[in-house]
Amino acid sequence: MAKKKKTEEQEKKNPYQKEYGILSNCVYILKKIKEYSPSLLVLMAVGVVTGSLMQYLWSFIGKFVIDMVEVQANTQDKDIVPLIKLMVIVTAVELVSMLADTYVNNKMWYQFIHTRFCVITERIAKVLSMNYQSLEKPDMLDMHEKAQRATNGNMEGVEGIMRLMHSIGIKLIVMVVTLSTVVVLDWRLIVVLVLVSFAQFLFFRHTVKKDKKEVWDKLTPTWRKLNYMEQTTQNFDYAKDIRLFGMKNWLSGKHHDMLMEKQERMLYSRNLWIYNSMFAHTMTILSNAAIYGVLIYSVLNTGMSIGNFTLFLGLAGTFSDALTQFLNSFGDVKKSSLLVDDFRSFMDLDTEEEGDFLPIPKTDSYIFEFKNVSYKYDGAEDFALKNLTLTLKAGKKLAVVGLNGAGKTTFIKLLLRLYDVTEGEILLNGTDIRRFKREEYYRLFAPVFQNVELFAFPMAENVSMKRPEETDKALAEDCLIKAGMQEKLESLAKGVDTEVLKVLHDDGIDLSGGEKQKLALAKALYKNAPVMVLDEPTAALDALAEYELYKNFDEIIGNKSAVYISHRLSSTRFCDSIAMFKAGELVEYGTHEELLKQNGAYAEMYEIQAQYYKEGKDYAETAE
């Protein structure tokens, strides 16, 4: 039953998947070539001529050489000078053709890759511009995985179609030239060769479609899982837990199960192509038998010369091969076109905001109002946040507290517009925030998140989040000092120019959890946005360090608005108001003193943690 349910889920059509068709995809790729490598269009046209010439040139040359040898063999006065001249001309023609074809192919090879790399850049830019909420949807993740596969290979997908258009052009010219010659021999041979090649093509096309549907489409979630396992097992952040909790066998077992899933599909794919190969060989034997049969008959009954025998044998074989490859190329084009469908489906995802957006108000006073706001995550049965009405006043500091799962982080994500509300509305100075462009709206906030991700850039750029030429190093250093990193900076020989992480630079450094959070605070200070949002900003700090940091927050933040989320209530005394969340609802709201007097959930939590908030000697002793 479980297996049946899994199969049904796998076969469920992704609602974002589109089908564009081979012709549309070819035109699309040609436009990409014109955009990124226009000279490639000329090279492809020249390559079609040189490539086709190389395939049938020797059939004609062979005939002429054999005819001349026969003439010389039957002549009493043997003059080899004409034969030598012919061989010199033949060698020159072959050499020029080969050099031209080699040059064109090498130039095309580079430009095919260059165009694909430009398309990959488009895909990455698309991912970086998608709204945060989209990145959590499995269907969206699968779409990106497919789009990634469409741009990763050089013989299929985006680059595959480029190469195939060039290859099909060559086969087309070869067929036209060889067909006109073989028809002279016996038109019935053409019929036989066409029927054999078409049968081979139909079987190949059936194999391609089945392979795409039953193997590669069904492997998409597996690729994503395997990528996750690879990253997790090699990520230094997980290394301590993996070793100390003895997770090696557990994780390797999970990884093995996923690999077996992949192996099962790959074995199925291999069997499909074995059957296709056997059928193709059978058809080739039949076509060769037909060619030799007609030629032997012609030699015996019409007195065909050895030179013509050689010519027609070569051209008939070339026509048969070209026709088969031409038809099979459409199978390859279909396969690559399906991958381009995946890429275009992802690129055409409607993630761009449209509409008549309003400019962000130019003012020093920003007021945010939550009006009957509710939010439910995709696939969830219950609301993570329910009927919230709350106002964040300009220049004020709000503490958001509550236990895990209370709705604090969801509240922040809605405020930052990482998510859009399910019900209700959030107003900025009286206007629904959905009337503003996300990118413009994001500039209002300087966030500090609990999980701080470092980038393999110099420390100054980790603070500025800008290019080197746009980074004010002096300002970055000042922000780091204000965030409590002075001692760390003084210990670094390169100061703010120190590389972070060893991913790109061997002399890079890593930071402790507390140092990462201080760097995140420095990053927020550097941005200098009107609203500071701090989601568990001191979770990695000890109680004393946290106290010292909060004690200076008023001076650090100044007149900016600020929202703090914390399990620890040390931030609440520095805030103008406190919002207590429980099970997705706002249960208490007021100042620190007002909530203590209410003797409710906040007072109970504060009382439990009160021993950590004592100032002076008692505080320090407790912290130690």
C-alpha positions in Angstrom: 0.0 0.0 0.0 2.8 2.4 0.9 4.6 1.6 -2.3 1.5 2.3 -4.3 1.0 5.6 -2.6 4.6 6.6 -3.3 4.1 5.7 -7.0 1.1 7.9 -7.2 2.9 10.8 -5.6 5.8 10.4 -8.0 3.5 10.4 -11.1 1.6 13.4 -9.9 2.3 16.2 -12.4 4.2 19.2 -11.2 1.8 22.1 -11.6 4.7 24.4 -12.8 5.8 22.1 -15.6 5.2 23.2 -19.1 5.7 21.7 -22.6 7.0 24.1 -25.3 7.7 21.7 -28.2 10.9 21.0 -30.2 10.5 23.8 -32.7 9.9 26.4 -30.0 12.8 25.2 -28.0 15.2 25.3 -31.0 14.1 28.9 -31.7 14.6 29.7 -28.0 18.2 28.2 -28.0 19.1 30.0 -31.3 18.0 33.3 -29.6 20.3 32.5 -26.7 23.2 31.8 -29.1 22.5 35.1 -30.8 22.5 36.9 -27.5 25.6 35.4 -26.0 27.7 34.0 -28.9 26.5 35.5 -32.2 29.6 34.3 -34.1 28.6 30.8 -33.2 25.7 31.0 -35.8 28.2 31.6 -38.6 30.5 28.8 -37.3 27.6 26.4 -37.2 26.7 27.2 -40.8 30.3 26.7 -42.0 30.6 23.6 -39.9 27.5 22.0 -41.6 29.3 22.4 -44.9 32.7 21.1 -43.8 31.2 18.4 -41.7 29.0 17.0 -44.5 31.8 17.2 -47.1 34.0 15.0 -44.9 31.4 12.3 -44.8 30.9 11.7 -48.6 34.1 13.1 -50.1 36.1 9.9 -50.0 33.4 7.9 -51.7 33.8 10.1 -54.8 37.6 10.2 -54.5 37.8 6.5 -54.1 35.8 5.9 -57.4 38.1 8.3 -59.4 41.3 6.7 -58.0 40.1 3.2 -58.7 38.9 4.1 -62.3 42.3 5.7 -63.0 44.1 2.7 -61.7 42.0 0.4 -63.8 42.7 2.5 -66.9 46.5 2.4 -66.2 46.3 -1.3 -65.5 44.7 -1.9 -69.0 47.1 0.4 -70.9 50.3 -0.8 -72.5 52.1 2.6 -72.1 51.7 3.2 -68.4 51.9 6.9 -67.5 51.6 7.4 -63.7 51.9 11.2 -63.8 48.1 11.7 -64.1 47.6 9.4 -61.1 50.2 11.2 -59.1 48.5 14.6 -59.9 45.1 13.2 -58.9 46.6 11.9 -55.6 48.2 15.3 -54.9 44.8 17.1 -55.6 43.0 14.5 -53.5 45.4 14.9 -50.6 45.2 18.8 -50.8 41.4 18.7 -50.9 41.2 16.3 -48.0 43.8 18.3 -46.0 42.0 21.6 -46.5 38.7 20.0 -45.6 40.0 18.4 -42.5 41.8 21.5 -41.3 38.7 23.7 -41.9 36.4 21.1 -40.1 38.8 20.7 -37.2 39.2 24.5 -36.8 35.4 25.1 -36.9 34.7 22.3 -34.5 37.2 23.5 -32.0 35.8 27.1 -32.2 32.3 25.8 -31.8 33.2 23.6 -28.8 34.3 26.6 -26.8 31.3 28.8 -27.8 28.8 26.0 -27.1 30.2 25.9 -23.6 30.3 29.6 -23.2 26.7 29.9 -24.2 25.7 27.2 -21.7 27.6 28.9 -19.0 25.8 32.2 -19.7 22.5 30.3 -19.5 23.6 28.8 -16.1 24.2 32.3 -14.9 20.6 33.2 -15.9 19.4 30.2 -13.8 21.4 31.2 -10.8 20.2 34.7 -11.1 16.6 33.4 -11.2 17.1 31.4 -8.0 18.6 34.4 -6.2 15.7 36.6 -7.3 12.9 34.2 -6.2 11.0 35.1 -3.2 11.9 33.3 0.0 8.6 31.6 0.3 8.9 29.8 -3.1 12.2 28.2 -2.0 10.4 26.1 0.6 8.0 24.5 -1.9 9.0 20.9 -2.9 7.6 21.5 -6.4 9.7 24.6 -6.8 12.8 22.7 -5.6 12.1 19.9 -8.0 11.8 22.4 -10.8 15.2 23.9 -10.0 16.8 20.5 -9.8 15.5 19.7 -13.3 16.6 23.1 -14.6 20.0 22.4 -13.1 20.2 19.1 -14.9 19.2 20.7 -18.2 22.2 23.1 -18.0 24.9 20.8 -16.5 25.5 18.4 -19.4 27.3 19.1 -22.6 25.6 16.5 -24.7 22.0 17.0 -23.6 19.7 19.8 -22.5 20.6 23.3 -23.5 24.0 22.6 -25.0 22.8 19.3 -26.4 20.2 21.1 -28.6 22.9 23.4 -29.9 25.1 20.5 -30.9 22.2 18.5 -32.3 21.0 21.4 -34.6 24.5 21.5 -36.0 24.6 17.7 -36.3 21.2 17.5 -38.0 22.2 20.1 -40.5 25.2 17.9 -41.5 23.1 14.8 -41.8 20.5 16.7 -43.9 23.1 17.8 -46.5 24.7 14.3 -46.6 21.3 12.7 -47.2 20.4 15.1 -50.0 23.8 14.4 -51.8 23.8 10.7 -51.3 20.1 10.2 -52.0 20.4 11.8 -55.4 23.2 9.3 -56.3 21.7 6.1 -54.8 18.3 6.7 -56.6 20.2 6.3 -59.8 21.3 2.8 -58.6 17.9 1.5 -57.6 15.0 3.5 -56.1 13.7 0.4 -54.3 16.9 0.3 -52.3 16.0 3.8 -51.0 12.6 2.6 -49.9 14.1 -0.3 -48.0 16.7 1.9 -46.3 14.1 4.4 -45.3 11.8 1.8 -43.8 14.6 0.2 -41.8 15.9 3.5 -40.6 12.3 4.7 -39.7 11.7 1.5 -37.7 14.9 2.0 -35.8 13.9 5.6 -35.1 10.5 4.7 -33.8 12.1 2.2 -31.3 14.7 4.8 -30.3 12.0 7.5 -29.8 10.0 5.1 -27.6 13.1 4.3 -25.5 13.9 8.0 -25.0 10.3 8.8 -23.8 10.2 5.9 -21.5 13.7 6.6 -20.1 12.7 10.3 -19.4 9.4 9.4 -17.8 10.4 6.3 -15.8 13.9 7.1 -14.9 15.0 10.8 -14.9 11.7 12.4 -13.9 11.3 9.9 -11.0 14.9 10.5 -10.0 14.5 14.2 -9.5 13.5 14.0 -5.8 16.3 11.4 -5.3 18.9 13.8 -6.8 17.8 16.5 -4.3 18.0 14.0 -1.4 21.4 12.8 -2.4 22.7 16.4 -2.7 21.4 17.1 0.8 23.2 14.0 2.1 26.4 14.9 0.4 26.4 18.4 1.8 25.4 17.3 5.3 28.0 14.5 5.6 30.8 16.8 4.4 29.6 20.0 6.2 32.0 21.0 9.0 29.0 22.4 11.0 27.5 18.9 11.4 30.8 17.1 12.0 30.7 17.3 15.9 27.2 15.9 16.2 27.9 13.1 13.7 30.9 11.9 15.6 29.8 12.5 19.2 26.4 11.0 18.6 27.8 8.0 16.6 25.7 8.9 13.5 28.0 7.3 11.0 26.1 4.1 10.4 22.7 5.8 10.5 23.7 8.5 8.0 25.6 6.1 5.7 22.6 3.8 5.8 20.3 6.5 4.8 22.7 7.5 2.0 23.0 3.9 0.9 19.2 3.6 0.7 19.0 6.6 -1.5 21.8 5.3 -3.7 19.9 2.0 -4.1 16.9 4.0 -5.2 19.0 5.7 -7.8 20.7 2.4 -8.8 17.3 0.8 -9.4 16.3 3.5 -11.8 19.7 3.5 -13.5 19.5 -0.3 -14.0 16.1 0.1 -15.6 17.5 2.8 -17.9 20.5 0.6 -18.8 18.1 -2.3 -19.8 16.1 0.0 -22.0 19.2 1.1 -23.9 20.4 -2.5 -24.2 17.2 -3.4 -26.0 17.5 -0.4 -28.2 21.1 -1.2 -29.1 20.1 -4.8 -30.0 17.3 -3.6 -32.2 19.5 -1.0 -33.9 22.2 -3.6 -34.7 19.5 -5.9 -36.2 18.3 -3.1 -38.4 21.9 -2.2 -39.5 22.5 -5.8 -40.6 19.2 -5.7 -42.6 20.2 -2.5 -44.4 23.7 -3.7 -45.2 22.3 -6.9 -46.6 20.0 -4.9 -48.8 22.8 -2.7 -50.1 25.2 -5.6 -50.9 22.4 -7.5 -52.5 21.6 -4.7 -54.9 25.2 -4.0 -55.7 26.1 -7.7 -56.3 23.1 -8.0 -58.6 24.3 -4.8 -60.5 27.8 -6.2 -60.9 26.5 -9.5 -62.2 23.8 -8.3 -64.5 24.6 -4.8 -65.6 28.4 -4.9 -65.7 29.0 -2.3 -63.0 32.6 -1.3 -62.7 34.7 -1.7 -59.5 34.9 2.1 -59.2 31.1 2.5 -59.4 30.7 -0.5 -57.0 32.9 1.3 -54.5 31.1 4.6 -55.1 27.6 3.2 -54.6 28.7 1.1 -51.7 30.1 4.1 -49.9 27.2 6.4 -50.7 24.5 3.9 -49.9 26.1 3.1 -46.6 26.6 6.8 -45.9 23.0 7.5 -46.8 21.7 4.7 -44.6 23.9 5.9 -41.6 23.0 9.5 -42.2 19.3 8.8 -42.4 19.4 6.6 -39.3 21.4 9.2 -37.4 19.2 12.0 -38.7 16.0 10.3 -37.5 17.7 9.2 -34.2 18.8 12.8 -33.8 15.2 13.8 -33.5 15.0 11.3 -30.6 18.0 13.0 -29.0 16.5 16.4 -29.8 13.2 15.2 -28.2 15.2 14.2 -25.1 17.1 17.4 -24.9 14.0 19.4 -25.7 12.3 17.8 -22.7 15.2 19.0 -20.6 14.9 22.5 -22.1 11.2 22.3 -21.2 12.4 21.8 -17.7 14.7 24.8 -17.9 12.2 27.1 -19.5 9.5 26.0 -17.1 11.7 27.1 -14.2 12.8 30.3 -15.9 9.1 31.1 -16.7 8.0 30.6 -13.2 5.9 33.6 -12.2 8.1 34.8 -9.4 8.4 38.4 -10.6 6.2 40.9 -8.9 3.9 42.7 -11.3 1.6 45.6 -10.8 1.6 49.3 -10.1 3.9 49.5 -7.1 4.1 52.5 -4.9 7.4 54.1 -3.8 8.5 53.5 -0.2 7.6 56.6 1.8 10.6 58.9 2.3 10.3 59.6 6.0 12.1 59.1 9.2 9.0 57.6 10.8 7.8 54.2 9.8 4.9 52.6 11.5 4.0 48.9 10.9 0.5 47.7 11.7 -0.6 44.0 11.7 -4.4 43.9 11.2 -6.1 40.5 11.9 -3.1 38.7 10.4 -3.1 34.9 10.1 -0.6 32.7 8.3 -0.7 29.0 7.5 2.3 27.2 6.0 1.8 25.2 2.7 0.5 21.8 3.6 -0.1 22.6 7.2 -3.5 22.0 8.8 -3.2 24.6 11.6 -2.4 28.3 11.4 1.1 29.2 12.6 -0.1 32.7 13.5 -3.7 33.5 14.2 -5.6 36.8 14.0 -2.7 39.0 15.1 -3.3 42.7 15.6 -0.3 44.7 16.7 1.5 48.0 16.0 5.2 48.7 15.8 5.7 52.4 16.3 8.5 54.4 14.8 11.6 54.6 16.9 10.3 52.1 19.5 11.7 48.8 20.5 9.5 45.7 20.6 10.4 42.4 22.3 8.7 39.3 21.0 8.9 36.4 23.4 7.4 33.0 23.8 8.3 29.3 23.8 9.3 27.4 20.8 6.5 27.1 18.2 4.8 30.2 19.7 4.8 32.0 16.3 7.7 34.4 16.9 9.7 33.6 13.8 6.6 33.5 11.6 5.8 37.0 12.9 9.3 38.2 11.9 9.1 36.6 8.4 5.8 38.2 7.8 7.1 41.6 9.0 10.1 41.2 6.7 7.8 40.0 3.9 9.7 36.8 3.4 6.2 35.4 3.6 2.9 37.0 2.5 0.0 36.8 4.9 -2.7 34.2 4.4 -5.4 36.4 5.9 -5.5 40.1 7.0 -3.0 42.7 6.1 0.2 44.4 7.2 0.4 48.2 6.7 3.4 50.5 6.4 2.3 54.0 7.2 -1.3 53.0 6.4 -0.5 51.2 3.1 -0.6 47.4 2.5 3.1 46.3 2.2 2.1 44.2 -0.8 1.8 47.5 -2.7 5.5 48.0 -2.4 8.2 46.1 -4.4 9.8 43.5 -2.3 13.3 44.6 -3.1 12.5 48.2 -2.1 10.7 47.0 1.1 13.7 44.9 2.1 15.8 48.0 2.3 13.9 49.1 5.4 15.3 46.3 7.5 18.7 45.3 9.0 18.2 41.8 10.3 20.3 39.7 12.6 19.3 36.1 12.5 20.1 33.3 15.0 21.7 31.1 12.4 24.5 33.2 10.9 25.9 32.0 7.6 29.4 33.2 6.7 30.6 33.9 3.2 34.0 33.0 1.9 34.8 36.7 1.5 37.1 39.0 3.5 35.6 40.1 6.8 34.9 43.6 5.6 32.8 42.3 2.7 31.0 39.9 5.1 29.9 43.1 7.0 29.1 45.3 4.0 27.6 42.5 1.8 28.9 44.6 -1.2 31.6 44.3 -3.8 35.2 45.2 -2.7 35.1 48.5 -4.6 31.8 49.4 -2.9 32.9 48.4 0.6 33.8 51.1 3.2 36.4 49.2 5.2 36.7 51.9 7.9 32.9 51.8 8.4 33.0 48.0 8.5 35.7 48.0 11.1 33.8 50.6 13.2 30.7 48.4 13.1 32.6 45.3 14.1 34.1 47.2 17.1 30.6 48.4 18.1 29.4 44.8 17.9 32.1 43.6 20.3 34.7 42.3 17.9 37.6 44.7 18.7 39.7 42.1 20.5 39.2 39.6 17.7 40.2 42.2 15.0 43.4 43.1 17.0 44.4 39.4 16.9 44.2 39.3 13.1 47.2 40.4 11.2 45.1 41.5 8.2 42.3 43.0 10.3 39.1 43.4 8.2 41.0 42.1 5.2 41.2 38.7 6.8 39.6 36.0 4.6 36.7 34.1 6.2 36.4 30.3 5.8 39.0 28.1 4.1 36.7 27.3 1.1 38.5 29.7 -1.3 41.6 30.7 0.7 43.9 28.5 2.7 44.6 31.3 5.1 40.9 31.9 5.8 39.6 31.7 9.4 36.4 30.4 11.0 34.6 32.1 13.8 33.0 30.9 16.9 29.2 30.9 17.4 29.4 34.1 19.4 31.7 35.8 17.0 29.4 34.9 14.1 26.5 36.6 15.9 28.6 39.7 16.6 29.6 39.8 12.9 25.9 39.6 12.0 25.1 42.5 14.3 28.0 44.5 12.6 26.4 43.6 9.3 23.1 45.1 10.4 24.8 48.2 11.8 26.6 48.7 8.5 23.3 48.5 6.5 22.0 51.3 8.6 18.3 50.6 7.8 15.5 52.3 9.7 14.4 49.1 11.4 16.6 46.6 13.2 15.2 43.0 13.5 17.1 40.7 15.8 16.0 37.0 15.9 17.8 35.4 18.8 20.8 37.7 18.2 22.6 36.5 21.4 21.8 32.8 21.4 25.5 31.9 21.1 26.7 34.3 23.7 27.1 33.5 27.4 24.8 35.4 29.8 27.4 38.0 30.8 28.3 38.8 27.2 24.7 39.0 26.4 24.0 41.4 29.2 27.0 43.6 28.2 25.7 43.7 24.6 22.2 44.6 25.5 23.3 47.2 28.0 24.9 49.1 25.0 22.1 48.5 22.5 20.4 51.8 23.1 23.6 53.6 22.2 24.3 51.3 19.3 20.9 51.4 17.7 20.1 55.0 18.5 16.6 56.2 17.4 15.9 53.3 15.1 12.9 51.0 15.5 13.9 47.5 16.7 12.2 44.1 17.1 13.9 41.5 19.3 13.0 37.8 19.4 14.5 35.8 22.3 13.8 32.8 24.5 15.8 34.6 27.1 14.1 37.7 28.5 17.2 39.8 29.1 16.3 41.9 26.1 12.8 42.8 27.4 13.9 45.4 30.0 15.5 47.4 27.2 12.4 47.5 25.1 9.4 49.9 25.1 6.9 47.1 24.8 6.7 43.3 24.9 4.5 40.9 22.9 4.0 37.5 24.4 3.1 34.8 21.9 1.6 31.4 22.7 0.5 28.7 20.2 0.4 31.2 17.4 -1.5 33.9 19.2 -0.7 37.2 20.9 -1.7 36.5 24.6 -0.1 39.4 26.4 1.1 42.9 25.3 2.5 45.8 27.3 5.6 47.1 29.0 7.9 45.0 31.2 6.4 46.4 34.4 2.8 46.1 33.1 3.2 42.4 32.2 4.8 41.6 35.5 1.8 43.1 37.3 -0.5 41.0 35.2 1.2 37.9 36.8 0.5 35.9 33.6 2.5 33.8 31.2 5.2 36.5 30.8 5.6 37.0 34.6 5.9 33.3 35.0 8.6 32.9 32.4 10.5 36.0 33.7 10.5 34.7 37.2 12.0 31.4 36.1 14.8 33.2 34.4 15.1 36.1 36.8 18.3 34.8 38.4 20.2 35.6 35.1 19.2 39.2 35.0 20.7 40.5 38.3 23.3 43.2 37.7 26.7 43.6 39.3 28.5 41.0 41.3 25.6 38.6 41.7 24.9 38.6 38.0 28.6 38.0 37.1 28.8 35.1 39.6 25.6 33.6 38.3 26.8 33.9 34.7 30.1 32.2 35.6 
